[in-house]
Amino acid sequence: MADGDNKSTNLLAQEISQLEEQLQGWGEVILAADHVLRWQKSWFPGALIGVTTVLFTLIYYLDPSVLTGVSCSVMLLCLADYLVPTLAPKIFGSSKWTTEQQQRFHEICGNLVKLQRRLLGWWRRIFALKEEKPKMYFLSVISCLVVMAWIGQQVHNLFLTYLIVTVLLLLPGLNQHGILAKYTGMAKREINKLLKHKEKKNE
C-alpha cells in the first residue's frame, strides 16, 4: 500500500515538474493573473467584471461569424504563445524572481495538475457508470442535456457564455475569501432542513 502511495506521489511530482517546465516562460504572467483572480486588491473583482463586460459587448457589437470568431481566438492564442515568453521577462523583470514567487508558481502548477486529474477521474466515473448501470447513465445524461438545452433556449447564447465566463473568473476569488464556502454551507443547511421536514411529515 505504501509503495502504491509513493508511486502516486512520485508520478504527481513528475507531472508538476513537467508542467512547470512547459509554463516557465509564462511564469510572471501566471503569477500576475493569480493575484487578480484571488482578489489581492479590493478593486480586482470589479476590474474582472468590467473587462469581461467590455469584451463581450465588443463581440456583441461586431457580431462576428463562428469561423471569424474561432480564427481570431486562435490567432490571439498563437500571438500570445509567441510573444509572452519573449516579452514577459522584459516587462516583469525575471531577475527579480524570488523564492516566494517560485513556491507560489509551484503551487499553481500543482493545483492545475490536480484539477486535470480530477476532471479525468470524473470522466472515467461517467464511463464506469455507463458500463455498470447503463439505464442510470442514460437517464442522467439525457436529463442533463435536456436541462441544458432548455436553458440555452431561454437565455441568449452570448449572454449565457458571458455569465459562465464571469462566474469562472470570479470562482478563485470567491473561494479564497471564503464566500463560496459560506453560501454553499448555507445551501446545504437549508437542504438538510427541508429533508428533515419532509421526513417528519412522512412519519
C-alpha positions in Angstrom: 0.0 0.0 0.0 2.8 2.4 0.9 4.6 1.6 -2.4 1.5 2.5 -4.3 1.2 5.8 -2.4 4.9 6.5 -3.1 4.5 5.8 -6.8 1.4 8.0 -7.0 3.3 10.8 -5.1 6.3 10.5 -7.4 4.1 10.5 -10.5 2.3 13.6 -9.3 5.6 15.4 -8.6 6.9 14.4 -12.0 3.7 15.8 -13.7 4.0 19.0 -11.8 7.7 19.3 -12.7 6.9 18.8 -16.4 4.1 21.4 -16.3 6.4 23.9 -14.6 8.9 23.4 -17.4 6.2 23.9 -20.1 4.9 27.1 -18.4 8.2 28.6 -17.4 8.0 31.4 -20.0 4.6 32.2 -18.7 5.6 32.3 -15.0 5.4 36.1 -14.5 2.0 36.3 -16.3 0.6 33.4 -14.4 1.6 34.9 -11.1 0.1 38.3 -12.1 -3.2 36.5 -13.2 -3.1 34.6 -9.9 -3.0 37.9 -7.9 -6.0 39.2 -9.9 -8.1 36.0 -9.8 -7.6 35.7 -6.0 -8.5 39.4 -5.4 -5.3 40.5 -3.8 -6.7 44.1 -4.1 -10.3 45.1 -3.4 -10.9 46.5 -6.9 -9.9 43.3 -8.8 -13.4 41.7 -8.8 -14.8 44.9 -10.4 -12.0 45.0 -12.9 -12.6 41.4 -13.9 -16.3 42.0 -14.4 -15.5 45.2 -16.3 -13.0 43.7 -18.7 -15.3 40.7 -19.4 -18.3 43.0 -20.0 -16.3 45.2 -22.4 -15.0 42.1 -24.3 -18.5 40.6 -24.7 -20.1 43.9 -25.6 -17.5 44.2 -28.3 -18.3 40.7 -29.6 -22.0 41.6 -29.5 -21.4 44.8 -31.4 -19.1 43.3 -34.1 -21.3 40.1 -34.3 -18.6 38.0 -36.0 -19.4 34.7 -37.7 -18.4 31.5 -36.0 -15.5 31.0 -38.4 -14.2 34.5 -37.8 -14.6 34.2 -34.0 -12.7 30.9 -33.9 -10.0 32.3 -36.3 -9.5 35.4 -34.2 -9.3 33.4 -31.0 -6.7 31.0 -32.3 -4.8 33.9 -33.8 -4.7 35.7 -30.4 -3.6 32.4 -28.7 -0.8 32.0 -31.3 0.4 35.6 -30.8 0.3 35.2 -27.0 2.2 31.9 -27.2 4.9 33.6 -29.3 5.1 37.0 -27.7 4.5 36.3 -23.9 7.6 34.2 -23.3 9.7 36.8 -25.1 8.2 40.0 -23.6 7.3 38.9 -20.1 10.8 38.8 -18.7 11.4 42.4 -20.1 8.2 43.7 -18.6 8.2 41.9 -15.2 11.9 41.5 -14.8 12.7 37.8 -14.3 15.9 38.8 -12.4 13.5 39.8 -9.5 12.0 36.2 -9.4 12.0 35.3 -5.7 11.8 32.0 -3.7 8.3 33.0 -2.6 7.2 33.5 -6.3 8.8 30.2 -7.3 6.9 28.5 -4.4 3.6 30.1 -5.5 4.2 29.1 -9.1 4.9 25.5 -8.0 1.6 25.5 -6.0 -0.3 26.8 -9.1 1.1 24.1 -11.3 0.3 21.5 -8.6 -3.3 22.8 -8.5 -3.6 22.6 -12.3 -2.3 19.0 -12.4 -4.7 18.0 -9.6 -7.6 19.7 -11.4 -6.7 17.8 -14.6 -6.6 14.5 -12.6 -10.0 15.3 -11.0 -11.6 16.0 -14.4 -10.2 12.8 -15.8 -11.5 11.0 -12.7 -15.0 12.3 -13.3 -14.7 11.3 -17.0 -13.7 7.8 -16.0 -16.6 7.6 -13.5 -19.1 8.5 -16.2 -17.8 5.7 -18.4 -17.7 3.3 -15.4 -21.4 4.2 -14.7 -22.2 3.5 -18.4 -20.7 0.0 -18.0 -22.1 -0.8 -14.6 -25.5 1.0 -14.7 -26.4 1.8 -18.3 -30.0 2.8 -17.5 -29.0 5.3 -14.8 -26.2 6.6 -17.2 -28.8 7.1 -20.0 -31.3 8.8 -17.8 -28.7 11.1 -16.1 -27.1 12.2 -19.4 -30.4 12.7 -21.2 -31.8 14.7 -18.2 -28.7 16.9 -18.0 -28.7 17.6 -21.8 -32.5 18.4 -21.8 -32.0 20.9 -18.9 -29.0 22.4 -20.7 -31.0 22.6 -24.0 -33.9 24.3 -22.2 -31.6 26.9 -20.5 -29.9 27.5 -23.9 -33.3 28.1 -25.4 -34.4 30.6 -22.7 -31.2 32.6 -22.5 -29.3 34.2 -25.4 -26.1 32.2 -26.1 -23.7 35.1 -25.9 -25.2 36.3 -22.6 -25.1 32.8 -21.2 -21.4 32.5 -22.3 -20.7 35.9 -20.6 -22.3 34.6 -17.3 -20.3 31.3 -17.4 -17.0 33.1 -18.1 -17.7 35.8 -15.4 -18.5 33.1 -12.8 -15.5 31.0 -13.7 -13.2 34.1 -13.4 -14.7 35.0 -10.0 -14.6 31.5 -8.6 -10.9 31.6 -7.4 -11.5 34.9 -5.5 -14.8 33.7 -4.0 -13.1 30.5 -2.8 -10.0 32.4 -1.5 -12.2 34.8 0.6 -14.5 32.1 1.9 -17.6 33.5 0.2 -18.1 30.3 -1.8 -17.8 28.0 1.3 -20.2 30.3 3.3 -23.0 30.2 0.8 -22.6 26.5 -0.1 -22.7 25.8 3.6 -25.9 27.8 3.9 -27.4 26.0 0.9 -26.5 22.6 2.4 -28.1 23.6 5.8 -31.3 24.7 4.0 -31.5 21.4 2.0 -30.9 19.4 5.2 -33.7 21.3 6.9 -36.1 20.6 4.0 -35.2 16.9 4.0 -35.7 16.6 7.8 -39.1 18.5 7.5 -40.2 16.0 4.8 -39.1 13.0 6.9 -41.2 14.3 9.9 -44.2 14.8 7.6 -43.9 11.2 6.3 -43.7 9.9 9.9 
